[in-house]
Amino acid sequence: MSDVTPEGAELDELSTRELHERAMNLARERHDVGFVWDLLRAIPAAAAATGEVGRAEFDLFHGLSLLEEFTHAGEGEVGDALRPLYIEYLAEHAKGT
């Protein structure tokens, strides 16, 4: 998929939504459950980085709300806090696609 391979500074220029979509599409193509798990684990810390400290603790009883956040992980302040994760994943894995 050639539209998933921008490198370096080009990734920084993409919107958070586009980074999220490209990273998720690449993870789907690669059947990369590990990336999805890394993203799920990063959401609480990203929320805390935006000032929502109460959401920083991963609580399995709140799994449904975490899944809801996962569906919107390319939006808003939390999405912006996750940008480095998307950029790192795309830079590392999109080269071979």
N, C-alpha and C positions, 0 to 999 in steps of 0.2 A: 504494500500500500504506500505509494509514493507521497501522498499528502500527509503522512505521519512522520516524515523524516527531517523536518527542519532542525538545524543544529545550532548550538551555541547561542549567540545573541538573538537569533531568529526566534527561539523558544521564548525568550524574555519578552518579545514583542507581542506574543499571542495573548488574547484575553484569558482570564482565569477559566471561564466556561469552555473555551476552545481547548485549553490545556487538559482540563478534566475529561472532555469528550475524547480527545486523542489518546490519552493515557488509558482510559477505560476501553476504547476500541482495540488498542494494542494488547491490553491484558486479555480481552476476549479472544482475539486471534491466537494468542500464545497459550490460552487456557491457563493463565497465570493467577491461580487462586492466592498465591503468596502475596502478590501486589495488592489484591483486594483486601486481604487480611491486614497488611501493613497500613492501608488507607483507613480501614475501620479502627485500628489501634491509634492512628494519628489524629482522628477527629476530636476526641476529648482534649488533647493537648492543644490543638488548633483553636478550639473554643476557648480554652483557658487563656491563650495568647491574645485573644480579642477582649479579654476582661471578664469572661464568663467562667470564673474560677470554680464555681460549683459543679460545672460539667466536666471538670478535669479528671475525675475519678471514674475509671471504667467499672461499671456496675452491671453485671449480667441481668439483673432484674429490670434494667432499663434498656434491654436489647432492642425492643421495638422502636423506641425513640432514636436509638443510634442508627438503626436501619433507615428511619425517616431522614435523619441527617445525612446518611450516606447518599440518598437519592438527590440531595441538594448540595453535595460536597464541591460543586463547581461554581457556587454562587456566594455572594456576600463576603463578609469579613472572614468567615471560616474558610471559604474557598480560597481567598487571598492568602491565608495563613498556610494552606496546603500547596500553594504554587511550587515551592522548592521540591516537594515530593514528586509532583507531576513532571517537572523539568528534569529532575534526576532520572526518573524512570524512562522518559522518552529519549533522553540523551544516551542512556546506557543501552537501551534495547531496540530503538527504532532504526538504528543504522543497518541492521541486517534484513529489514523487511522490504 
